[in-house]
Amino acid sequence: MSLQYSPDRLANEIERIVGFLSSRIQPGEKAVLGLSGGIDSDVTARLAVRALGAERLKLFTVVQADMELRHLRNARKLATELGIPLVEIPLTGWAPALINMLMQTDPHEGFSNSAFLDVGRAKNSLRTVVYSTYHDRGYITLGTSNRTEVECGFFVRLGDGIWHLGPLAHLYKTQVYQLAAALGCDPEVIRQPASAGYWNGESDLEDIAYWLVNEKPVGAQRYFSPAEIELARAIRSELTFDRIDRGLQAIAGGKRDAGAIAASSALSVATAHRLLLLIDAARTIRGLPLGVRLESCE
């Protein structure tokens, strides 16, 4: 199936997602969504308003150190456009403080405040604390992960990987961009490089390049050799979301040969092979179940 929607398919997909949200969130219930200033949360917010109305959607954003100002500007502009007050939660310094405490109390794990991943993922986890607090007040949490992120394991399992409803989780990133244009997202949001926003200059495609070098999701902060850094740069030069998504679609369709995946995606054979390894490893990681327990022996 083509990643490109026809106008009719696009309209039907938007209607289908809106129906999904409105059917899963009962009358009288409200939803909460964290805005990052990026395209995924922007699209999710617009879909949620269509499904629920502005009065049933809570929007918040977490203000952190090293946050790109355009992301905060985008979040504010979107909330104003949708007619929803934006709850701005200043948590600057909280993530480094958390990692610093872990450095002191569990030095054997190698936590570091100088490590981008440790601090970045702590920022992600702090957003989960906010979601949890709203959940305690009866809100349904909306996730913003798309299928590209899910299949690559490009999320924090106990962070942004936890939500009640994921309206974009079945859509590849290239399809999210198509929805964004149809829903009237700000062109600046559509044009800006995709980023988790953990630090200035972060880029999803650059991060994915390093994950491909690693051949599995990067967990704890690790050292990349000069040769690996050079390889990551070379891989990054060939990456686009269209190519990644076509590669993912080929793998989802049962292709296991790197040459066949490369032919479907326009990725090099070497990068297609790394993508296959990454997807296999991510499937194992995201497949770890939550809440496992013994059955009662009564």
C-alpha positions in Angstrom: 0.0 0.0 0.0 1.3 3.5 -0.9 2.4 5.8 1.9 0.9 8.6 -0.1 -2.8 9.3 0.6 -5.2 10.3 -2.1 -7.5 13.2 -1.1 -10.3 10.8 -0.4 -8.2 8.4 1.6 -6.7 11.3 3.6 -10.2 12.7 4.4 -11.3 9.2 5.4 -8.3 8.7 7.6 -8.8 11.9 9.5 -12.5 11.0 10.0 -11.5 7.5 11.2 -9.1 8.9 13.8 -11.6 11.5 15.0 -14.1 8.7 15.3 -11.6 6.6 17.3 -11.1 9.3 19.8 -14.7 10.3 20.2 -15.8 6.7 20.7 -13.1 5.9 23.2 -13.5 9.0 25.3 -16.9 9.0 26.9 -19.2 12.0 27.2 -18.2 13.9 30.3 -14.6 12.7 30.1 -11.6 14.9 29.3 -8.3 14.3 27.7 -4.8 15.8 28.4 -2.1 16.3 25.9 1.5 17.6 26.2 2.5 20.0 23.5 6.2 19.8 22.4 6.0 22.4 19.6 6.5 19.7 17.1 4.4 18.2 14.3 3.2 15.1 16.1 1.6 16.9 19.1 0.3 19.6 16.8 -1.6 17.0 14.7 -2.8 15.1 17.7 -4.2 18.3 19.3 -6.1 19.3 16.1 -7.6 15.8 15.8 -8.5 15.8 19.5 -10.3 19.1 19.2 -12.3 17.8 16.3 -13.3 14.8 18.3 -13.9 16.3 21.7 -14.2 20.1 21.4 -11.8 22.5 22.9 -13.6 22.5 26.3 -12.7 18.8 26.8 -9.0 19.0 26.0 -6.3 20.1 28.5 -3.0 21.3 26.9 0.3 21.7 28.8 3.9 22.2 27.9 7.0 21.6 30.0 9.6 24.4 29.9 13.1 22.9 30.2 16.6 24.1 29.9 18.0 24.0 26.3 14.5 24.0 24.9 14.4 25.6 21.5 12.4 28.8 21.8 10.6 28.1 18.5 9.1 25.0 20.1 7.6 27.0 23.0 6.4 29.6 20.5 4.8 26.9 18.4 3.0 25.4 21.4 1.7 28.8 22.5 0.5 29.7 19.0 -1.3 26.4 18.6 -3.1 26.7 21.9 -4.2 30.2 21.1 -5.5 29.1 17.7 -7.4 26.2 19.2 -8.8 28.5 22.0 -7.4 26.4 24.8 -5.4 27.8 27.7 -1.9 26.4 27.7 -0.5 25.3 31.1 3.2 26.1 31.1 5.1 24.1 33.7 8.6 25.4 34.4 10.8 22.4 35.2 14.2 24.0 34.2 16.9 22.2 36.1 14.8 19.3 37.4 16.2 16.8 34.9 19.9 17.5 35.6 19.1 17.5 39.4 17.5 14.0 39.0 20.5 12.6 37.1 22.8 14.3 39.7 21.1 12.5 42.5 21.3 9.2 40.6 25.0 9.8 40.1 25.5 10.2 43.8 23.2 7.4 45.0 24.0 4.8 42.3 27.5 5.6 40.9 27.9 2.1 39.5 25.4 2.7 36.7 27.4 5.5 35.1 24.8 8.2 35.1 26.2 11.5 33.9 24.9 15.1 33.6 27.2 15.5 30.7 25.4 12.8 28.8 22.8 14.0 26.4 20.7 10.9 26.7 20.5 10.7 30.5 19.4 14.3 30.9 17.1 14.1 27.8 15.3 11.0 28.9 14.9 12.5 32.4 13.2 15.4 30.7 10.9 12.9 28.9 10.2 11.1 32.2 9.2 14.3 33.9 6.5 14.9 31.4 5.2 11.5 32.4 4.9 12.7 36.0 2.7 15.5 34.7 0.5 13.1 32.8 0.2 10.9 35.8 -0.9 13.8 37.9 -3.7 14.7 35.4 -4.6 11.0 35.1 -5.3 11.1 38.9 -7.8 13.8 38.2 -9.7 11.7 35.6 -8.0 12.8 32.4 -7.4 10.4 29.5 -3.8 10.7 28.3 -3.1 11.1 24.6 0.1 9.8 23.1 1.9 11.4 20.2 4.1 8.6 19.0 3.9 7.7 15.4 4.4 4.3 13.8 7.9 5.2 12.6 9.0 5.9 16.2 7.2 2.8 17.6 8.7 0.4 15.1 12.2 1.8 15.6 11.8 1.8 19.4 12.4 5.5 19.2 10.6 6.4 22.5 11.1 6.1 26.2 9.3 2.9 27.2 8.2 4.2 30.6 8.0 7.8 29.4 6.3 8.9 26.2 5.6 5.2 25.5 2.8 5.2 28.1 -0.6 6.6 27.0 -4.2 5.6 27.0 -4.9 6.4 23.4 -2.3 6.8 20.5 -4.1 8.4 17.6 -1.0 8.5 15.4 0.6 5.2 16.4 -0.6 3.5 13.2 0.7 6.2 10.9 4.2 6.5 9.5 5.9 9.9 9.9 5.4 10.7 6.2 1.7 10.1 6.7 1.6 12.4 9.7 3.0 15.2 7.5 0.2 14.6 5.1 -2.4 14.9 7.9 -0.6 18.0 9.1 -1.1 19.8 5.8 -4.8 18.7 5.6 -5.5 19.8 9.1 -4.0 23.3 8.6 -0.9 23.0 10.7 1.4 26.0 10.7 3.8 25.7 7.7 6.7 26.6 10.1 5.8 23.5 12.2 5.7 21.3 9.1 9.0 22.7 7.8 11.1 22.5 11.0 13.4 19.5 11.4 11.7 16.7 13.5 13.2 16.7 17.0 12.5 15.4 20.5 13.6 18.8 21.7 15.8 17.6 24.5 18.7 19.9 23.5 19.3 22.7 21.0 20.0 21.4 17.6 18.8 17.9 18.2 17.5 16.1 15.1 15.5 12.9 14.9 17.2 11.8 11.7 20.6 12.3 13.2 19.6 10.3 16.3 18.2 7.5 14.1 21.5 7.5 12.2 23.3 6.7 15.4 20.8 4.1 16.3 21.4 2.4 12.9 25.2 2.5 13.7 24.3 0.8 17.0 22.0 -1.7 15.3 19.6 -1.4 18.1 17.9 1.3 20.2 20.6 3.2 22.2 19.8 2.6 25.9 22.4 3.9 28.3 24.7 6.6 27.0 27.6 5.0 25.1 30.8 6.2 23.5 30.9 6.3 19.7 34.3 6.0 18.1 35.5 8.5 15.5 34.9 5.8 12.8 31.4 5.3 14.1 30.7 9.0 14.1 31.9 9.2 10.5 29.6 6.3 9.6 26.7 8.0 11.4 27.3 11.1 9.3 27.3 9.0 6.1 24.1 7.3 7.1 22.4 10.6 8.0 23.2 11.9 4.6 21.0 9.3 3.0 18.1 9.4 5.5 14.7 10.9 4.9 11.5 9.9 6.6 10.2 8.8 3.2 13.1 6.4 2.8 12.9 5.1 6.4 9.1 4.6 6.1 9.3 2.8 2.8 12.0 0.5 4.4 9.8 0.0 7.5 6.8 -0.8 5.2 8.9 -3.3 3.3 9.9 -5.0 6.5 6.3 -5.0 7.8 5.3 -6.6 4.5 7.6 -9.6 5.2 10.8 -8.6 3.4 13.9 -9.8 5.2 16.5 -9.4 2.4 18.5 -6.2 2.7 18.7 -5.9 -1.1 14.9 -6.1 -1.4 14.4 -3.6 1.4 17.0 -1.2 -0.2 15.1 -1.5 -3.6 11.9 -0.6 -1.9 13.2 2.3 0.1 16.1 3.8 -1.9 18.4 3.3 1.1 21.8 1.7 0.6 21.9 -2.1 1.1 24.2 -1.6 4.1 21.7 0.9 5.7 18.8 -1.3 4.9 20.5 -4.2 6.7 21.1 -2.0 9.7 17.4 -0.9 9.6 16.3 -4.5 9.7 18.6 -5.2 12.7 17.3 -2.1 14.5 13.6 -3.1 13.9 14.2 -6.6 15.2 15.9 -5.3 18.3 13.3 -2.7 18.9 10.5 -5.3 18.6 12.1 -7.3 21.4 12.4 -4.2 23.7 9.0 -2.8 23.1 7.5 -6.3 23.4 8.5 -6.5 27.1 5.1 -6.7 28.9 4.0 -4.4 31.7 2.1 -5.5 34.8 3.0 -9.2 34.6 2.0 -11.2 37.7 1.4 -14.7 38.9 -2.1 -16.0 38.7 -3.9 -16.7 42.0 -3.5 -20.3 43.2 -6.9 -20.1 45.0 
